[in-house]
Amino acid sequence: MADDSRSEPDPLWHEAQRRAAPAWPVFLLMVAGYLLTVLVFYPGYVTVDARYVYADARAWQLGDWQSPVMGVLWLLIDPIAPGALSMFLLTATLYWLGFGLLALVAARRSLALALLTPLLAFVPPAFVFVGMVWRDILFGVIWLAAATLAFAVAERNNLALWRTRWPIQAAALLLIALGVLLRPNAIFAAPLLATYAVWPAHFDLKRMALLLIPGVVVFYALVPLVYYGVLDAKRQNPLHSILVFDLGGITHFSGENQFPVAWSADQAALLASKCYDPVRWDSYWHVPPCPFVMQRLERPDDVIFGTPRLVTAWWHAVAAHPLAYLEHRATFMWQFLARSNLVLPVWDWLDPNSAYGHSGYFTPLVALHDALQPTLLFRPGLWLLAAAAVLGLAWRTRATPAGAFAVSVTASAIVYVMTFFAVGVAADFRYAYWCVLATLTGAVAAVLARHEQSAELGRG
């Protein structure tokens, strides 16, 4: 005979259910938050980058400068509400799904914590981006949904509940992979989150260490497989923007030209002085006084951008001037983490014809953004330190589902942000968006884990 006891939830599950707070207040807050989000941001704002993605997808001229996967995803959901609205609704839905699932899990232990969680979704660095159609925002909410889906089923360890658990974990893994396809530099952070999605009940450091490198290899292989094998995306050499930025930085800090080009005396002087801007690489592309750099690198009769010549020049520059390279990268990272940078693309809303920018529901948020944007609240370094603090707080409880969630999401966020040391070409705050979401939700889970640990000690 089959063991009937295996089809019943385990005693800990029963105990959690008996102590669970009523879910309806949490649902009400979630619904209210979602409706308010739609009211404030309707119909969603298509940023300049997203306009290119949408136009290329509609024409089926997919390229790899922006993620072609975002374009295909947009085409799939576009019939629901064409244009910005479809992607905005997807972003808002994933955003509130993430915070809502976390709140419902918290409700199993603490009504106060469950009610606080949806309120954290209104913290300005998280909330102000929900209406922005940017792949960095979509990436953040996709990983938020993936992590909270795994957390929601972390306690369902018995055989009967496994039938509902594994499809949710599979969905979480697919969402993590989708995030990598949106932001390929996430390949180093993805194994941390994927390992958690498979084993959400506890965090095992040895298992993570064993799976980290294989995970990086798998996610690294996934990007070209989907981009070029499945979608046949045009190669536009986005990685070469990093090379241009680095060559410009090394030229600036070494005082010697590192580009495989002979410049005029005036151009060489500009490259050593005024061209370098740690905020973004655009000064070499289309921002005066130095767009001559990309004009020369893309000259039709002697193209250098996108060719092995630029790669060779980069290797030679780094090998010859490693300290200048590190100084350039450290300068960029300091700009990104510690200085005031672009948050929202507010210049687009200064147009008198911009109905979105003058919405009576949105303009108060813009005013709040304008007041807070120069403060520490909008510095990625603050959120990086906060993520490290949450990880430290949760480390002793990593053997619990809540502790494992807190450790995994914050660790992945820290790794993700730090990848910009090597690959960053712009210092916009949006690149740290996943770190903001991971820190806020990880903090809730860390408090929940401590609460559960205290309860266990009390019963002991």
Secondary structure, 3 states (H helix, E strand, C coil): CCCHHHHCCCHHHHHHHHHCCCCHHHHHHHHHHHHHHHHHHCCCEECHHHHHHHHHHHCCCCECCCCHHHHHHHHHHHHHCCCHHHHHHHHHHHHHHHHHHHHHHHHCCCHHHHHHHHHHCCCHHHHCCCCEECHHHHHHHHHHHHHHHHHHCCCCCCHHHHHHHHHHHHHHHHHHHHHHHHCHHHHCCHHHHHHHHHCCCCCCHHHHHHHHHHHHHHHHHHHHHHHHHHCCCECCCCHHHHHHHHHHHHHHHHCCCCCCCCCCHHHHHHHHCCCCCCCEHHHHCCCCCCCHHHHHHCCCCCCCCCCHHHHHHHHHHHHHCHHHHHHHHHHHHHHHHHCCCCCCCHHHHHCCCCCCCCCCCCHHHHHHHHHHCCCHHHCHHHHHHHHHHHHHHHHHHCCCHHHHHHHHHHHHHHHHHHCHHHHCCECCHHHHHHHHHHHHHHHHHHHHHHHHHHHHHHHC
